[in-house]
Amino acid sequence: MDTELSALEERVRQLIALCASLREDNSSLKEQLLASGRANKQLSSQMAEAAERLDRLLARLPEDGQ
């Protein structure tokens, strides 16, 4: 009985340690996801600006045959 109780106690300790580790991993992943979202938003904005500049430059080019 003591052996079974000790084994159960050890498994509970392991489970608690695993939960703590997963909690830390989850927190880290949330931070990475937020950072990626901010980077994605910035890159999308930069691409939109580049597309607008390209459109303005193309509009300034003379038409063919002129």
mmCIF file of the N, C-alpha and C atoms, coordinates in Angstrom:
data_MODEL
# 
_entry.id   MODEL 
# 
loop_
_atom_site.group_PDB 
_atom_site.id 
_atom_site.type_symbol 
_atom_site.label_atom_id 
_atom_site.label_alt_id 
_atom_site.label_comp_id 
_atom_site.label_asym_id 
_atom_site.label_entity_id 
_atom_site.label_seq_id 
_atom_site.pdbx_PDB_ins_code 
_atom_site.Cartn_x 
_atom_site.Cartn_y 
_atom_site.Cartn_z 
_atom_site.occupancy 
_atom_site.B_iso_or_equiv 
_atom_site.pdbx_formal_charge 
_atom_site.auth_seq_id 
_atom_site.auth_comp_id 
_atom_site.auth_asym_id 
_atom_site.auth_atom_id 
_atom_site.pdbx_PDB_model_num 
ATOM 1   N N  . MET A 1 1  ? 0.821 -1.198 0.000   1.00 0.00 ? 1  MET A N  1 
ATOM 2   C CA . MET A 1 1  ? 0.000 0.000  0.000   1.00 0.00 ? 1  MET A CA 1 
ATOM 3   C C  . MET A 1 1  ? 0.858 1.253  0.000   1.00 0.00 ? 1  MET A C  1 
ATOM 4   N N  . ASP A 1 2  ? 1.897 1.270  0.836   1.00 0.00 ? 2  ASP A N  1 
ATOM 5   C CA . ASP A 1 2  ? 2.796 2.429  0.866   1.00 0.00 ? 2  ASP A CA 1 
ATOM 6   C C  . ASP A 1 2  ? 3.500 2.615  -0.465  1.00 0.00 ? 2  ASP A C  1 
ATOM 7   N N  . THR A 1 3  ? 3.854 1.507  -1.098  1.00 0.00 ? 3  THR A N  1 
ATOM 8   C CA . THR A 1 3  ? 4.528 1.583  -2.392  1.00 0.00 ? 3  THR A CA 1 
ATOM 9   C C  . THR A 1 3  ? 3.603 2.199  -3.434  1.00 0.00 ? 3  THR A C  1 
ATOM 10  N N  . GLU A 1 4  ? 2.352 1.775  -3.448  1.00 0.00 ? 4  GLU A N  1 
ATOM 11  C CA . GLU A 1 4  ? 1.386 2.308  -4.398  1.00 0.00 ? 4  GLU A CA 1 
ATOM 12  C C  . GLU A 1 4  ? 1.141 3.794  -4.139  1.00 0.00 ? 4  GLU A C  1 
ATOM 13  N N  . LEU A 1 5  ? 1.057 4.148  -2.874  1.00 0.00 ? 5  LEU A N  1 
ATOM 14  C CA . LEU A 1 5  ? 0.836 5.553  -2.520  1.00 0.00 ? 5  LEU A CA 1 
ATOM 15  C C  . LEU A 1 5  ? 2.035 6.407  -2.923  1.00 0.00 ? 5  LEU A C  1 
ATOM 16  N N  . SER A 1 6  ? 3.233 5.883  -2.709  1.00 0.00 ? 6  SER A N  1 
ATOM 17  C CA . SER A 1 6  ? 4.451 6.604  -3.103  1.00 0.00 ? 6  SER A CA 1 
ATOM 18  C C  . SER A 1 6  ? 4.521 6.762  -4.622  1.00 0.00 ? 6  SER A C  1 
ATOM 19  N N  . ALA A 1 7  ? 4.142 5.720  -5.341  1.00 0.00 ? 7  ALA A N  1 
ATOM 20  C CA . ALA A 1 7  ? 4.142 5.784  -6.803  1.00 0.00 ? 7  ALA A CA 1 
ATOM 21  C C  . ALA A 1 7  ? 3.128 6.810  -7.285  1.00 0.00 ? 7  ALA A C  1 
ATOM 22  N N  . LEU A 1 8  ? 1.963 6.820  -6.674  1.00 0.00 ? 8  LEU A N  1 
ATOM 23  C CA . LEU A 1 8  ? 0.936 7.797  -7.038  1.00 0.00 ? 8  LEU A CA 1 
ATOM 24  C C  . LEU A 1 8  ? 1.409 9.213  -6.726  1.00 0.00 ? 8  LEU A C  1 
ATOM 25  N N  . GLU A 1 9  ? 2.028 9.375  -5.576  1.00 0.00 ? 9  GLU A N  1 
ATOM 26  C CA . GLU A 1 9  ? 2.557 10.688 -5.195  1.00 0.00 ? 9  GLU A CA 1 
ATOM 27  C C  . GLU A 1 9  ? 3.592 11.168 -6.201  1.00 0.00 ? 9  GLU A C  1 
ATOM 28  N N  . GLU A 1 10 ? 4.446 10.278 -6.644  1.00 0.00 ? 10 GLU A N  1 
ATOM 29  C CA . GLU A 1 10 ? 5.470 10.639 -7.636  1.00 0.00 ? 10 GLU A CA 1 
ATOM 30  C C  . GLU A 1 10 ? 4.822 11.023 -8.963  1.00 0.00 ? 10 GLU A C  1 
ATOM 31  N N  . ARG A 1 11 ? 3.812 10.287 -9.368  1.00 0.00 ? 11 ARG A N  1 
ATOM 32  C CA . ARG A 1 11 ? 3.125 10.615 -10.626 1.00 0.00 ? 11 ARG A CA 1 
ATOM 33  C C  . ARG A 1 11 ? 2.427 11.965 -10.528 1.00 0.00 ? 11 ARG A C  1 
ATOM 34  N N  . VAL A 1 12 ? 1.859 12.282 -9.374  1.00 0.00 ? 12 VAL A N  1 
ATOM 35  C CA . VAL A 1 12 ? 1.215 13.583 -9.180  1.00 0.00 ? 12 VAL A CA 1 
ATOM 36  C C  . VAL A 1 12 ? 2.262 14.685 -9.247  1.00 0.00 ? 12 VAL A C  1 
ATOM 37  N N  . ARG A 1 13 ? 3.422 14.470 -8.643  1.00 0.00 ? 13 ARG A N  1 
ATOM 38  C CA . ARG A 1 13 ? 4.517 15.460 -8.729  1.00 0.00 ? 13 ARG A CA 1 
ATOM 39  C C  . ARG A 1 13 ? 4.922 15.691 -10.185 1.00 0.00 ? 13 ARG A C  1 
ATOM 40  N N  . GLN A 1 14 ? 5.045 14.588 -10.927 1.00 0.00 ? 14 GLN A N  1 
ATOM 41  C CA . GLN A 1 14 ? 5.415 14.700 -12.336 1.00 0.00 ? 14 GLN A CA 1 
ATOM 42  C C  . GLN A 1 14 ? 4.351 15.467 -13.119 1.00 0.00 ? 14 GLN A C  1 
ATOM 43  N N  . LEU A 1 15 ? 3.098 15.189 -12.822 1.00 0.00 ? 15 LEU A N  1 
ATOM 44  C CA . LEU A 1 15 ? 2.004 15.880 -13.497 1.00 0.00 ? 15 LEU A CA 1 
ATOM 45  C C  . LEU A 1 15 ? 2.020 17.378 -13.186 1.00 0.00 ? 15 LEU A C  1 
ATOM 46  N N  . ILE A 1 16 ? 2.285 17.715 -11.941 1.00 0.00 ? 16 ILE A N  1 
ATOM 47  C CA . ILE A 1 16 ? 2.363 19.131 -11.552 1.00 0.00 ? 16 ILE A CA 1 
ATOM 48  C C  . ILE A 1 16 ? 3.524 19.812 -12.277 1.00 0.00 ? 16 ILE A C  1 
ATOM 49  N N  . ALA A 1 17 ? 4.659 19.130 -12.361 1.00 0.00 ? 17 ALA A N  1 
ATOM 50  C CA . ALA A 1 17 ? 5.812 19.697 -13.060 1.00 0.00 ? 17 ALA A CA 1 
ATOM 51  C C  . ALA A 1 17 ? 5.505 19.864 -14.546 1.00 0.00 ? 17 ALA A C  1 
ATOM 52  N N  . LEU A 1 18 ? 4.832 18.886 -15.131 1.00 0.00 ? 18 LEU A N  1 
ATOM 53  C CA . LEU A 1 18 ? 4.469 18.973 -16.547 1.00 0.00 ? 18 LEU A CA 1 
ATOM 54  C C  . LEU A 1 18 ? 3.510 20.138 -16.786 1.00 0.00 ? 18 LEU A C  1 
ATOM 55  N N  . CYS A 1 19 ? 2.528 20.311 -15.901 1.00 0.00 ? 19 CYS A N  1 
ATOM 56  C CA . CYS A 1 19 ? 1.585 21.428 -16.032 1.00 0.00 ? 19 CYS A CA 1 
ATOM 57  C C  . CYS A 1 19 ? 2.309 22.772 -15.959 1.00 0.00 ? 19 CYS A C  1 
ATOM 58  N N  . ALA A 1 20 ? 3.257 22.882 -15.040 1.00 0.00 ? 20 ALA A N  1 
ATOM 59  C CA . ALA A 1 20 ? 4.010 24.133 -14.912 1.00 0.00 ? 20 ALA A CA 1 
ATOM 60  C C  . ALA A 1 20 ? 4.823 24.394 -16.176 1.00 0.00 ? 20 ALA A C  1 
ATOM 61  N N  . SER A 1 21 ? 5.439 23.342 -16.707 1.00 0.00 ? 21 SER A N  1 
ATOM 62  C CA . SER A 1 21 ? 6.231 23.487 -17.927 1.00 0.00 ? 21 SER A CA 1 
ATOM 63  C C  . SER A 1 21 ? 5.353 23.892 -19.106 1.00 0.00 ? 21 SER A C  1 
ATOM 64  N N  . LEU A 1 22 ? 4.197 23.257 -19.220 1.00 0.00 ? 22 LEU A N  1 
ATOM 65  C CA . LEU A 1 22 ? 3.281 23.588 -20.315 1.00 0.00 ? 22 LEU A CA 1 
ATOM 66  C C  . LEU A 1 22 ? 2.743 25.004 -20.176 1.00 0.00 ? 22 LEU A C  1 
ATOM 67  N N  . ARG A 1 23 ? 2.521 25.452 -18.949 1.00 0.00 ? 23 ARG A N  1 
ATOM 68  C CA . ARG A 1 23 ? 2.055 26.812 -18.714 1.00 0.00 ? 23 ARG A CA 1 
ATOM 69  C C  . ARG A 1 23 ? 3.105 27.819 -19.195 1.00 0.00 ? 23 ARG A C  1 
ATOM 70  N N  . GLU A 1 24 ? 4.373 27.536 -18.889 1.00 0.00 ? 24 GLU A N  1 
ATOM 71  C CA . GLU A 1 24 ? 5.465 28.417 -19.343 1.00 0.00 ? 24 GLU A CA 1 
ATOM 72  C C  . GLU A 1 24 ? 5.562 28.413 -20.866 1.00 0.00 ? 24 GLU A C  1 
ATOM 73  N N  . ASP A 1 25 ? 5.481 27.221 -21.458 1.00 0.00 ? 25 ASP A N  1 
ATOM 74  C CA . ASP A 1 25 ? 5.534 27.118 -22.919 1.00 0.00 ? 25 ASP A CA 1 
ATOM 75  C C  . ASP A 1 25 ? 4.386 27.890 -23.563 1.00 0.00 ? 25 ASP A C  1 
ATOM 76  N N  . ASN A 1 26 ? 3.201 27.759 -23.001 1.00 0.00 ? 26 ASN A N  1 
ATOM 77  C CA . ASN A 1 26 ? 2.034 28.445 -23.531 1.00 0.00 ? 26 ASN A CA 1 
ATOM 78  C C  . ASN A 1 26 ? 2.222 29.954 -23.475 1.00 0.00 ? 26 ASN A C  1 
ATOM 79  N N  . SER A 1 27 ? 2.745 30.435 -22.364 1.00 0.00 ? 27 SER A N  1 
ATOM 80  C CA . SER A 1 27 ? 2.988 31.869 -22.217 1.00 0.00 ? 27 SER A CA 1 
ATOM 81  C C  . SER A 1 27 ? 3.992 32.354 -23.259 1.00 0.00 ? 27 SER A C  1 
ATOM 82  N N  . SER A 1 28 ? 5.045 31.593 -23.434 1.00 0.00 ? 28 SER A N  1 
ATOM 83  C CA . SER A 1 28 ? 6.070 31.950 -24.421 1.00 0.00 ? 28 SER A CA 1 
ATOM 84  C C  . SER A 1 28 ? 5.489 31.956 -25.835 1.00 0.00 ? 28 SER A C  1 
ATOM 85  N N  . LEU A 1 29 ? 4.688 30.954 -26.139 1.00 0.00 ? 29 LEU A N  1 
ATOM 86  C CA . LEU A 1 29 ? 4.084 30.877 -27.470 1.00 0.00 ? 29 LEU A CA 1 
ATOM 87  C C  . LEU A 1 29 ? 3.111 32.029 -27.715 1.00 0.00 ? 29 LEU A C  1 
ATOM 88  N N  . LYS A 1 30 ? 2.383 32.431 -26.676 1.00 0.00 ? 30 LYS A N  1 
ATOM 89  C CA . LYS A 1 30 ? 1.481 33.580 -26.822 1.00 0.00 ? 30 LYS A CA 1 
ATOM 90  C C  . LYS A 1 30 ? 2.271 34.837 -27.145 1.00 0.00 ? 30 LYS A C  1 
ATOM 91  N N  . GLU A 1 31 ? 3.395 35.029 -26.463 1.00 0.00 ? 31 GLU A N  1 
ATOM 92  C CA . GLU A 1 31 ? 4.232 36.201 -26.743 1.00 0.00 ? 31 GLU A CA 1 
ATOM 93  C C  . GLU A 1 31 ? 4.774 36.160 -28.162 1.00 0.00 ? 31 GLU A C  1 
ATOM 94  N N  . GLN A 1 32 ? 5.216 34.977 -28.599 1.00 0.00 ? 32 GLN A N  1 
ATOM 95  C CA . GLN A 1 32 ? 5.725 34.835 -29.964 1.00 0.00 ? 32 GLN A CA 1 
ATOM 96  C C  . GLN A 1 32 ? 4.630 35.110 -30.986 1.00 0.00 ? 32 GLN A C  1 
ATOM 97  N N  . LEU A 1 33 ? 3.418 34.647 -30.707 1.00 0.00 ? 33 LEU A N  1 
ATOM 98  C CA . LEU A 1 33 ? 2.304 34.871 -31.619 1.00 0.00 ? 33 LEU A CA 1 
ATOM 99  C C  . LEU A 1 33 ? 1.974 36.352 -31.729 1.00 0.00 ? 33 LEU A C  1 
ATOM 100 N N  . LEU A 1 34 ? 1.969 37.046 -30.606 1.00 0.00 ? 34 LEU A N  1 
ATOM 101 C CA . LEU A 1 34 ? 1.720 38.492 -30.640 1.00 0.00 ? 34 LEU A CA 1 
ATOM 102 C C  . LEU A 1 34 ? 2.798 39.221 -31.423 1.00 0.00 ? 34 LEU A C  1 
ATOM 103 N N  . ALA A 1 35 ? 4.062 38.842 -31.199 1.00 0.00 ? 35 ALA A N  1 
ATOM 104 C CA . ALA A 1 35 ? 5.166 39.473 -31.919 1.00 0.00 ? 35 ALA A CA 1 
ATOM 105 C C  . ALA A 1 35 ? 5.060 39.199 -33.424 1.00 0.00 ? 35 ALA A C  1 
ATOM 106 N N  . SER A 1 36 ? 4.701 37.986 -33.776 1.00 0.00 ? 36 SER A N  1 
ATOM 107 C CA . SER A 1 36 ? 4.542 37.638 -35.193 1.00 0.00 ? 36 SER A CA 1 
ATOM 108 C C  . SER A 1 36 ? 3.390 38.423 -35.815 1.00 0.00 ? 36 SER A C  1 
ATOM 109 N N  . GLY A 1 37 ? 2.327 38.583 -35.064 1.00 0.00 ? 37 GLY A N  1 
ATOM 110 C CA . GLY A 1 37 ? 1.190 39.360 -35.561 1.00 0.00 ? 37 GLY A CA 1 
ATOM 111 C C  . GLY A 1 37 ? 1.570 40.807 -35.811 1.00 0.00 ? 37 GLY A C  1 
ATOM 112 N N  . ARG A 1 38 ? 2.343 41.376 -34.877 1.00 0.00 ? 38 ARG A N  1 
ATOM 113 C CA . ARG A 1 38 ? 2.784 42.769 -35.064 1.00 0.00 ? 38 ARG A CA 1 
ATOM 114 C C  . ARG A 1 38 ? 3.711 42.879 -36.278 1.00 0.00 ? 38 ARG A C  1 
ATOM 115 N N  . ALA A 1 39 ? 4.627 41.925 -36.431 1.00 0.00 ? 39 ALA A N  1 
ATOM 116 C CA . ALA A 1 39 ? 5.540 41.947 -37.576 1.00 0.00 ? 39 ALA A CA 1 
ATOM 117 C C  . ALA A 1 39 ? 4.762 41.788 -38.878 1.00 0.00 ? 39 ALA A C  1 
ATOM 118 N N  . ASN A 1 40 ? 3.782 40.904 -38.877 1.00 0.00 ? 40 ASN A N  1 
ATOM 119 C CA . ASN A 1 40 ? 2.965 40.685 -40.066 1.00 0.00 ? 40 ASN A CA 1 
ATOM 120 C C  . ASN A 1 40 ? 2.206 41.953 -40.444 1.00 0.00 ? 40 ASN A C  1 
ATOM 121 N N  . LYS A 1 41 ? 1.653 42.620 -39.449 1.00 0.00 ? 41 LYS A N  1 
ATOM 122 C CA . LYS A 1 41 ? 0.913 43.861 -39.702 1.00 0.00 ? 41 LYS A CA 1 
ATOM 123 C C  . LYS A 1 41 ? 1.831 44.928 -40.286 1.00 0.00 ? 41 LYS A C  1 
ATOM 124 N N  . GLN A 1 42 ? 3.041 45.033 -39.733 1.00 0.00 ? 42 GLN A N  1 
ATOM 125 C CA . GLN A 1 42 ? 4.001 46.015 -40.233 1.00 0.00 ? 42 GLN A CA 1 
ATOM 126 C C  . GLN A 1 42 ? 4.409 45.689 -41.669 1.00 0.00 ? 42 GLN A C  1 
ATOM 127 N N  . LEU A 1 43 ? 4.682 44.415 -41.947 1.00 0.00 ? 43 LEU A N  1 
ATOM 128 C CA . LEU A 1 43 ? 5.073 44.030 -43.304 1.00 0.00 ? 43 LEU A CA 1 
ATOM 129 C C  . LEU A 1 43 ? 3.930 44.259 -44.298 1.00 0.00 ? 43 LEU A C  1 
ATOM 130 N N  . SER A 1 44 ? 2.708 43.992 -43.885 1.00 0.00 ? 44 SER A N  1 
ATOM 131 C CA . SER A 1 44 ? 1.562 44.243 -44.768 1.00 0.00 ? 44 SER A CA 1 
ATOM 132 C C  . SER A 1 44 ? 1.440 45.722 -45.088 1.00 0.00 ? 44 SER A C  1 
ATOM 133 N N  . SER A 1 45 ? 1.666 46.548 -44.087 1.00 0.00 ? 45 SER A N  1 
ATOM 134 C CA . SER A 1 45 ? 1.611 47.990 -44.293 1.00 0.00 ? 45 SER A CA 1 
ATOM 135 C C  . SER A 1 45 ? 2.711 48.440 -45.258 1.00 0.00 ? 45 SER A C  1 
ATOM 136 N N  . GLN A 1 46 ? 3.896 47.892 -45.079 1.00 0.00 ? 46 GLN A N  1 
ATOM 137 C CA . GLN A 1 46 ? 5.007 48.250 -45.966 1.00 0.00 ? 46 GLN A CA 1 
ATOM 138 C C  . GLN A 1 46 ? 4.725 47.796 -47.397 1.00 0.00 ? 46 GLN A C  1 
ATOM 139 N N  . MET A 1 47 ? 4.122 46.632 -47.562 1.00 0.00 ? 47 MET A N  1 
ATOM 140 C CA . MET A 1 47 ? 3.795 46.152 -48.903 1.00 0.00 ? 47 MET A CA 1 
ATOM 141 C C  . MET A 1 47 ? 2.740 47.042 -49.551 1.00 0.00 ? 47 MET A C  1 
ATOM 142 N N  . ALA A 1 48 ? 1.763 47.476 -48.774 1.00 0.00 ? 48 ALA A N  1 
ATOM 143 C CA . ALA A 1 48 ? 0.724 48.359 -49.316 1.00 0.00 ? 48 ALA A CA 1 
ATOM 144 C C  . ALA A 1 48 ? 1.341 49.683 -49.749 1.00 0.00 ? 48 ALA A C  1 
ATOM 145 N N  . GLU A 1 49 ? 2.244 50.225 -48.949 1.00 0.00 ? 49 GLU A N  1 
ATOM 146 C CA . GLU A 1 49 ? 2.924 51.472 -49.311 1.00 0.00 ? 49 GLU A CA 1 
ATOM 147 C C  . GLU A 1 49 ? 3.750 51.295 -50.575 1.00 0.00 ? 49 GLU A C  1 
ATOM 148 N N  . ALA A 1 50 ? 4.453 50.178 -50.686 1.00 0.00 ? 50 ALA A N  1 
ATOM 149 C CA . ALA A 1 50 ? 5.267 49.922 -51.877 1.00 0.00 ? 50 ALA A CA 1 
ATOM 150 C C  . ALA A 1 50 ? 4.376 49.789 -53.111 1.00 0.00 ? 50 ALA A C  1 
ATOM 151 N N  . ALA A 1 51 ? 3.234 49.131 -52.964 1.00 0.00 ? 51 ALA A N  1 
ATOM 152 C CA . ALA A 1 51 ? 2.311 48.982 -54.090 1.00 0.00 ? 51 ALA A CA 1 
ATOM 153 C C  . ALA A 1 51 ? 1.775 50.340 -54.523 1.00 0.00 ? 51 ALA A C  1 
ATOM 154 N N  . GLU A 1 52 ? 1.466 51.202 -53.564 1.00 0.00 ? 52 GLU A N  1 
ATOM 155 C CA . GLU A 1 52 ? 0.990 52.550 -53.903 1.00 0.00 ? 52 GLU A CA 1 
ATOM 156 C C  . GLU A 1 52 ? 2.071 53.338 -54.639 1.00 0.00 ? 52 GLU A C  1 
ATOM 157 N N  . ARG A 1 53 ? 3.305 53.260 -54.170 1.00 0.00 ? 53 ARG A N  1 
ATOM 158 C CA . ARG A 1 53 ? 4.409 53.972 -54.841 1.00 0.00 ? 53 ARG A CA 1 
ATOM 159 C C  . ARG A 1 53 ? 4.602 53.440 -56.248 1.00 0.00 ? 53 ARG A C  1 
ATOM 160 N N  . LEU A 1 54 ? 4.523 52.128 -56.400 1.00 0.00 ? 54 LEU A N  1 
ATOM 161 C CA . LEU A 1 54 ? 4.679 51.519 -57.720 1.00 0.00 ? 54 LEU A CA 1 
ATOM 162 C C  . LEU A 1 54 ? 3.556 51.970 -58.652 1.00 0.00 ? 54 LEU A C  1 
ATOM 163 N N  . ASP A 1 55 ? 2.343 52.005 -58.141 1.00 0.00 ? 55 ASP A N  1 
ATOM 164 C CA . ASP A 1 55 ? 1.217 52.483 -58.963 1.00 0.00 ? 55 ASP A CA 1 
ATOM 165 C C  . ASP A 1 55 ? 1.432 53.930 -59.399 1.00 0.00 ? 55 ASP A C  1 
ATOM 166 N N  . ARG A 1 56 ? 1.914 54.782 -58.487 1.00 0.00 ? 56 ARG A N  1 
ATOM 167 C CA . ARG A 1 56 ? 2.169 56.185 -58.841 1.00 0.00 ? 56 ARG A CA 1 
ATOM 168 C C  . ARG A 1 56 ? 3.270 56.288 -59.897 1.00 0.00 ? 56 ARG A C  1 
ATOM 169 N N  . LEU A 1 57 ? 4.317 55.476 -59.752 1.00 0.00 ? 57 LEU A N  1 
ATOM 170 C CA . LEU A 1 57 ? 5.396 55.497 -60.743 1.00 0.00 ? 57 LEU A CA 1 
ATOM 171 C C  . LEU A 1 57 ? 4.902 55.008 -62.101 1.00 0.00 ? 57 LEU A C  1 
ATOM 172 N N  . LEU A 1 58 ? 4.114 53.953 -62.107 1.00 0.00 ? 58 LEU A N  1 
ATOM 173 C CA . LEU A 1 58 ? 3.580 53.435 -63.367 1.00 0.00 ? 58 LEU A CA 1 
ATOM 174 C C  . LEU A 1 58 ? 2.658 54.445 -64.031 1.00 0.00 ? 58 LEU A C  1 
ATOM 175 N N  . ALA A 1 59 ? 1.911 55.192 -63.255 1.00 0.00 ? 59 ALA A N  1 
ATOM 176 C CA . ALA A 1 59 ? 1.010 56.203 -63.804 1.00 0.00 ? 59 ALA A CA 1 
ATOM 177 C C  . ALA A 1 59 ? 1.792 57.331 -64.466 1.00 0.00 ? 59 ALA A C  1 
ATOM 178 N N  . ARG A 1 60 ? 3.024 57.565 -64.031 1.00 0.00 ? 60 ARG A N  1 
ATOM 179 C CA . ARG A 1 60 ? 3.827 58.635 -64.595 1.00 0.00 ? 60 ARG A CA 1 
ATOM 180 C C  . ARG A 1 60 ? 4.531 58.230 -65.883 1.00 0.00 ? 60 ARG A C  1 
ATOM 181 N N  . LEU A 1 61 ? 4.610 56.936 -66.173 1.00 0.00 ? 61 LEU A N  1 
ATOM 182 C CA . LEU A 1 61 ? 5.275 56.475 -67.388 1.00 0.00 ? 61 LEU A CA 1 
ATOM 183 C C  . LEU A 1 61 ? 4.443 56.846 -68.597 1.00 0.00 ? 61 LEU A C  1 
ATOM 184 N N  . PRO A 1 62 ? 5.100 57.186 -69.692 1.00 0.00 ? 62 PRO A N  1 
ATOM 185 C CA . PRO A 1 62 ? 4.351 57.516 -70.904 1.00 0.00 ? 62 PRO A CA 1 
ATOM 186 C C  . PRO A 1 62 ? 3.695 56.256 -71.472 1.00 0.00 ? 62 PRO A C  1 
ATOM 187 N N  . GLU A 1 63 ? 2.561 56.466 -72.137 1.00 0.00 ? 63 GLU A N  1 
ATOM 188 C CA . GLU A 1 63 ? 1.865 55.352 -72.771 1.00 0.00 ? 63 GLU A CA 1 
ATOM 189 C C  . GLU A 1 63 ? 2.664 54.903 -73.982 1.00 0.00 ? 63 GLU A C  1 
ATOM 190 N N  . ASP A 1 64 ? 2.474 53.652 -74.421 1.00 0.00 ? 64 ASP A N  1 
ATOM 191 C CA . ASP A 1 64 ? 3.144 53.140 -75.618 1.00 0.00 ? 64 ASP A CA 1 
ATOM 192 C C  . ASP A 1 64 ? 2.711 53.946 -76.838 1.00 0.00 ? 64 ASP A C  1 
ATOM 193 N N  . GLY A 1 65 ? 3.672 54.285 -77.702 1.00 0.00 ? 65 GLY A N  1 
ATOM 194 C CA . GLY A 1 65 ? 3.385 55.003 -78.928 1.00 0.00 ? 65 GLY A CA 1 
ATOM 195 C C  . GLY A 1 65 ? 3.339 56.511 -78.751 1.00 0.00 ? 65 GLY A C  1 
ATOM 196 N N  . GLN A 1 66 ? 3.638 57.002 -77.592 1.00 0.00 ? 66 GLN A N  1 
ATOM 197 C CA . GLN A 1 66 ? 3.613 58.451 -77.398 1.00 0.00 ? 66 GLN A CA 1 
ATOM 198 C C  . GLN A 1 66 ? 5.015 58.986 -77.289 1.00 0.00 ? 66 GLN A C  1 
# 
